[in-house]
Amino acid sequence: MASGVEELLDMLFEMVDEAKNMPLSSDKCVLERDRALDLIDDIRAQFPVELGEAKKLVASRNDYIACLLYTSPSPRD
């Protein structure tokens, strides 16, 4: 099982990239619908987790910067 959105997207890309072309068409392909939909469902399930982690990281970074700005001496001192 894939661990994150990026890996799941890579798997979906690979599935589409390796899919067989439709007869007489170079831009259409045949792929397993259930497998593709399962990957999309997994991606949807992972987004809230990874988005939540990203928001926490940004908040932590902003707190750190604010702390540095608040505690650092003024250049005028």
C-alpha positions as CSV (number, residue, x, y, z in Angstrom):
1,M,0.0,0.0,0.0
2,A,1.3,3.5,-0.9
3,S,2.1,5.8,1.9
4,G,1.3,9.2,0.5
5,V,-0.4,11.3,-2.1
6,E,2.8,11.7,-4.2
7,E,3.3,8.0,-4.4
8,L,-0.3,7.4,-5.2
9,L,-0.2,10.0,-8.0
10,D,2.9,8.3,-9.3
11,M,1.1,5.0,-9.4
12,L,-1.9,6.5,-11.2
13,F,0.4,8.3,-13.7
14,E,2.3,5.0,-14.3
15,M,-1.1,3.2,-14.9
16,V,-2.2,5.8,-17.5
17,D,1.3,6.0,-19.1
18,E,1.5,2.2,-19.5
19,A,-2.1,1.7,-20.6
20,K,-2.8,0.3,-24.1
21,N,-3.8,2.7,-26.8
22,M,-7.3,2.5,-28.2
23,P,-7.4,1.2,-31.8
24,L,-6.8,4.0,-34.3
25,S,-6.2,6.6,-31.5
26,S,-3.0,7.9,-30.0
27,D,-4.5,10.0,-27.3
28,K,-7.0,7.6,-25.8
29,C,-6.2,4.5,-23.8
30,V,-7.8,1.5,-22.0
31,L,-7.2,1.0,-18.3
32,E,-8.8,-0.8,-15.4
33,R,-11.6,1.4,-14.1
34,D,-11.8,-0.2,-10.7
35,R,-8.0,0.0,-10.1
36,A,-7.9,3.7,-11.2
37,L,-10.9,4.6,-9.0
38,D,-9.3,2.8,-6.1
39,L,-6.2,4.9,-6.5
40,I,-8.3,8.1,-6.7
41,D,-10.2,7.1,-3.5
42,D,-6.9,6.5,-1.8
43,I,-5.6,9.9,-2.9
44,R,-8.8,11.6,-1.6
45,A,-8.4,9.8,1.7
46,Q,-4.7,11.0,2.1
47,F,-5.3,14.6,1.2
48,P,-6.8,15.6,4.5
49,V,-4.0,13.9,6.4
50,E,-1.2,15.5,4.4
51,L,-3.0,18.9,4.2
52,G,-3.3,18.9,8.0
53,E,0.4,18.1,8.4
54,A,1.3,20.9,6.0
55,K,-0.9,23.4,7.9
56,K,0.7,22.4,11.2
57,L,4.2,22.8,9.7
58,V,3.4,26.3,8.3
59,A,1.9,27.4,11.7
60,S,5.0,26.1,13.5
61,R,7.2,28.0,11.1
62,N,5.2,31.2,11.5
63,D,5.4,30.8,15.3
64,Y,9.1,30.3,15.1
65,I,9.6,33.4,12.9
66,A,7.4,35.5,15.2
67,C,9.3,34.3,18.2
68,L,12.6,35.3,16.5
69,L,11.3,38.7,15.6
70,Y,9.9,39.3,19.1
71,T,13.0,38.2,20.9
72,S,15.8,39.5,18.6
73,P,17.3,42.9,19.5
74,S,16.3,45.9,17.4
75,P,18.9,47.1,14.9
76,R,18.5,50.5,16.4
77,D,19.8,49.3,19.9
